């Protein structure tokens, strides 16, 4: 099965509240939203970031704007006011998320071998 990078199909935005990072992902094309819902799971995001995200990642679907939102608790090394990290707000996390590899949206159409 061929894989693609998320950044070729979507854009993302990061926000923060304390030690929680909120990552929102929106497909460039509305037709790719069902593929993102199927493939971009909370588990896959958790695995992508590994031990950096110490708590469970929760995903929320926002179909009226064709978006997915991931709430990542304990992801900012204590939060903006207590972290010694260079990116205390976690703004670079959206770029890191877009580097995630996913099965191609056309993979479901391709015959299995």
VEXZA-800751 format. One record per residue (C-alpha): chain; z, y, x. Coordinates in Angstrom, 1 decimal, decimal comma. Last residue first. Layout:
N
 chain      z      y      x
     A      Z      Y      X
...
//
This chain:
113
 chain      z      y      x
     A   -4,4   -7,8   -2,3
     A   -3,3   -5,7   -5,3
     A   -6,0   -3,7   -7,0
     A   -5,6    0,1   -6,7
     A   -4,7    2,0   -9,8
     A   -0,9    1,9   -9,1
     A   -1,6    3,0   -5,5
     A   -3,4    6,1   -6,6
     A   -0,2    8,2   -6,5
     A    0,2    7,0   -2,9
     A    3,5    5,3   -2,2
     A    5,9    7,9   -0,9
     A    6,7    9,3    2,5
     A    9,4   12,0    2,8
     A    8,4   15,1    4,8
     A    9,0   17,2    1,6
     A   12,7   16,4    1,8
     A   12,9   17,9    5,3
     A   11,3   21,1    4,1
     A   13,8   21,3    1,1
     A   16,7   20,6    3,5
     A   15,8   23,7    5,6
     A   17,6   25,9    3,1
     A   20,9   24,1    3,7
     A   23,0   27,2    3,3
     A   24,9   26,6    6,5
     A   21,7   26,1    8,5
     A   23,1   26,5   12,1
     A   26,0   24,1   11,3
     A   29,5   25,3   12,0
     A   30,4   24,8    8,4
     A   33,4   26,5    6,7
     A   32,0   29,5    4,8
     A   28,7   28,0    3,9
     A   30,0   24,6    2,8
     A   32,0   21,7    4,4
     A   29,2   20,0    6,3
     A   26,5   21,0    3,8
     A   25,7   17,7    2,0
     A   29,0   16,8    0,4
     A   27,3   16,7   -3,0
     A   23,6   16,4   -3,3
     A   22,2   17,5   -6,7
     A   18,5   16,6   -6,9
     A   16,3   18,5   -9,4
     A   12,9   17,2  -10,5
     A   10,3   19,5  -12,0
     A    7,5   19,6  -14,6
     A    8,8   22,8  -16,1
     A    9,5   21,4  -19,6
     A   10,0   18,0  -17,9
     A   13,2   18,9  -16,1
     A   14,4   15,5  -14,8
     A   17,8   15,4  -13,1
     A   18,6   13,4  -10,0
     A   22,0   12,7   -8,6
     A   22,6   12,0   -4,9
     A   25,8   10,1   -4,2
     A   28,2   11,5   -1,5
     A   28,0   11,7    2,3
     A   24,6   13,2    2,6
     A   24,0   13,2    6,3
     A   24,5    9,5    6,3
     A   20,9    8,9    5,3
     A   18,7   11,9    4,4
     A   15,7    9,7    3,4
     A   18,0    7,0    1,9
     A   19,6    9,4   -0,4
     A   16,2   10,8   -1,4
     A   15,0    7,3   -2,1
     A   18,1    6,5   -4,2
     A   17,7    9,6   -6,2
     A   14,2    8,5   -7,1
     A   10,9   10,2   -6,1
     A    8,6    7,3   -7,1
     A    8,5    7,1  -10,9
     A    9,3   10,7  -11,7
     A    7,0   11,9   -9,0
     A    4,1    9,8  -10,4
     A    4,8   11,2  -13,9
     A    4,7   14,8  -12,4
     A    1,3   14,2  -10,6
     A   -0,7   15,4  -13,6
     A    1,0   18,7  -13,5
     A   -0,6   19,5  -10,2
     A    1,3   21,2   -7,4
     A    4,2   19,0   -8,1
     A    7,7   20,7   -8,4
     A   10,8   19,6   -6,4
     A   14,2   21,2   -6,7
     A   16,9   20,5   -4,1
     A   20,5   21,5   -4,9
     A   22,9   21,3   -2,0
     A   26,6   21,0   -2,7
     A   29,3   22,0   -0,1
     A   29,9   25,4   -1,8
     A   27,1   26,0   -4,2
     A   23,7   25,8   -2,6
     A   20,0   26,2   -3,3
     A   16,9   24,5   -1,9
     A   13,3   24,9   -3,1
     A   10,5   22,4   -3,0
     A    6,7   22,2   -3,2
     A    4,6   19,2   -4,2
     A    1,6   16,9   -3,5
     A    0,8   17,2    0,2
     A    4,4   18,0    1,0
     A    5,4   14,6   -0,4
     A    3,7   12,8    2,4
     A    1,4    9,9    1,5
     A    1,7    6,1    1,6
     A   -0,9    3,4    1,4
     A    0,0    0,0    0,0
//
